[in-house]
Amino acid sequence: MIDAEIFVVAFKNIRQQGLRSYLTLLGVIIGIASIVALMSIGEGLNLAVQEQFDRLGANTLFLTAGNTQVGQSGGSPTTTIQYRLKDADLSRIESYPTVEEVIPFYSLFGPVRHGTEEVSASIIGFDAEKAASLMSTGFLDVESGRMFDEKEAFVAVVGKKFAEDSFKRELRPRGTLEIGGKKFRIIGILKEAATTVGGGGPNTGQVIFVPEKSFRQVTEVDTPNFVMVKTFTKEQVNESKERIQRYLDNKYGEKNFNVSTAEQVLERMSQVLSILSLVLVGIAAVSLIVGGVGIMSSMVTAVLERTREIGVMKAIGATNKTILSLFLIEAAMIGGVGGIIGAMLGMALSQGIAGIGQSTGINLRAPVSLELFLGALAFSMLVGMVSGLYPAKRAADLDPVEALRYE
């Protein structure tokens, strides 16, 4: 029997099994679809984070409070930042010869009114003179209207999701919001693509941005929650980081503030995403293992049902190698067909998830690559062949005389 004939016979045998083959395929399809979808989404998240930090540049540092105190308030646990940077600290850091600019962010979660409606929202103030720098890094990106400048007060730029979903009527430029008893004129709406950065930055889709001087007039917050520092060149980043960390440690004590480079934050975020993706893919792989068990069960049943057929094949000259090859090819075909359908379904599923994410303001993509498709196909075929190895070996080892007597 030549190789081509083995494939033909294997295909006919799978078709003859009918519903059992389809149910076996279903387990493989679900497993491969889950793995492909999760790997695609995971890769998309990594790419989104990488692109954001590429735009920020390798000459960026982030300052966040590192020491917190845990207490009780009204019977509920609370977390309070023990130390905060003062204006004098920001001026000191900005005076360093390697530092180009310091951009502090002041934030508060509080009530915001629009007409007769009131909601709670995240309000962030920053120096209007730094707006152009933030726009150039992609941290802020205006879709309609414009960003405020240093000459303006009591104006606001709002995230797109906040503009669309917070009130009965969608917020638009020239509308107004009331914050802390003051009227703020809306002059811009941010794009959906604007996202959180730096591990401590805001999700800009749900935020109201106002000039720092206006923010301080309507709130009691006078210290920044998050600070972005840019050096003149990327070669100055490590020197600046060490100098800033040393200054903060000497003044406030060690570990009360964290100074991180963009590369360090990117590495930490990528590690978290990789671990999360690995765990999710591992969970999805359980479905594929179940599919592999289904293949083994189906093949064992097929061997029992076709014992006399195997005996006849051996009686007319089929070798153990031929019988082994026949059953392994059947198992590989089930794995291969399941892999193709599962990979296509997984890619479609990942695109659907990415589309839903983008519609909710999350910068999520699901890249589809030929390598991912071929890898999923090869993996599913391997699972099929490994699962079919025992029943194939069992079929090949059958004694032809006993097989012919089998009823």
Secondary structure as the mmCIF struct_conf table of DSSP 4:
data_model
#
loop_
_struct_conf.conf_type_id
_struct_conf.id
_struct_conf.beg_label_comp_id
_struct_conf.beg_label_asym_id
_struct_conf.beg_label_seq_id
_struct_conf.end_label_comp_id
_struct_conf.end_label_asym_id
_struct_conf.end_label_seq_id
HELX_RH_AL_P HELX_RH_AL_P1 ASP A 3 GLN A 16
TURN_TY1_P TURN_TY1_P1 GLN A 17 GLY A 18
HELX_RH_AL_P HELX_RH_AL_P2 LEU A 19 LEU A 56
TURN_TY1_P TURN_TY1_P2 ALA A 58 ASN A 59
STRN STRN1 THR A 60 ALA A 65
STRN STRN2 THR A 68 SER A 73
TURN_TY1_P TURN_TY1_P3 GLY A 74 GLY A 75
STRN STRN3 SER A 76 ILE A 81
BEND BEND1 GLN A 82 GLN A 82
HELX_RH_AL_P HELX_RH_AL_P3 ASP A 87 GLU A 94
TURN_TY1_P TURN_TY1_P4 SER A 95 SER A 95
BEND BEND2 TYR A 96 TYR A 96
TURN_TY1_P TURN_TY1_P5 PRO A 97 THR A 98
STRN STRN4 VAL A 99 HIS A 114
TURN_TY1_P TURN_TY1_P6 GLY A 115 THR A 116
STRN STRN5 GLU A 117 PHE A 126
HELX_RH_3T_P HELX_RH_3T_P1 ALA A 128 LYS A 130
HELX_RH_AL_P HELX_RH_AL_P4 ALA A 131 THR A 137
TURN_TY1_P TURN_TY1_P7 GLY A 138 GLY A 138
BEND BEND3 PHE A 139 PHE A 139
STRN STRN6 VAL A 142 GLY A 145
TURN_TY1_P TURN_TY1_P8 GLU A 150 LYS A 151
BEND BEND4 PHE A 154 PHE A 154
STRN STRN7 VAL A 155 VAL A 158
HELX_RH_AL_P HELX_RH_AL_P5 LYS A 160 ASP A 165
BEND BEND5 SER A 166 ARG A 169
TURN_TY1_P TURN_TY1_P9 PRO A 173 ARG A 174
STRN STRN8 THR A 176 ILE A 179
TURN_TY1_P TURN_TY1_P10 GLY A 180 GLY A 181
STRN STRN9 LYS A 182 LEU A 190
TURN_TY1_P TURN_TY1_P11 GLU A 192 ALA A 193
TURN_TY1_P TURN_TY1_P12 GLY A 198 GLY A 200
BEND BEND6 GLY A 201 GLY A 201
HELX_RH_3T_P HELX_RH_3T_P2 THR A 204 GLN A 206
STRN STRN10 VAL A 207 PRO A 211
HELX_RH_AL_P HELX_RH_AL_P6 GLU A 212 VAL A 218
BEND BEND7 THR A 219 GLU A 220
BEND BEND8 THR A 223 THR A 223
BEND BEND9 ASN A 225 ASN A 225
STRN STRN11 PHE A 226 THR A 231
BEND BEND10 PHE A 232 THR A 233
HELX_RH_3T_P HELX_RH_3T_P3 LYS A 234 GLN A 236
HELX_RH_AL_P HELX_RH_AL_P7 VAL A 237 TYR A 252
TURN_TY1_P TURN_TY1_P13 GLU A 254 LYS A 255
BEND BEND11 ASN A 256 ASN A 256
STRN STRN12 PHE A 257 THR A 261
HELX_RH_AL_P HELX_RH_AL_P8 ALA A 262 GLU A 305
TURN_TY1_P TURN_TY1_P14 ARG A 306 ARG A 306
HELX_RH_AL_P HELX_RH_AL_P9 THR A 307 ALA A 315
TURN_TY1_P TURN_TY1_P15 ILE A 316 GLY A 317
HELX_RH_AL_P HELX_RH_AL_P10 ASN A 320 SER A 359
TURN_TY1_P TURN_TY1_P16 THR A 360 GLY A 361
HELX_RH_AL_P HELX_RH_AL_P11 LEU A 370 ALA A 396
TURN_TY1_P TURN_TY1_P17 ASP A 397 ASP A 397
HELX_RH_AL_P HELX_RH_AL_P12 PRO A 400 ARG A 405
#
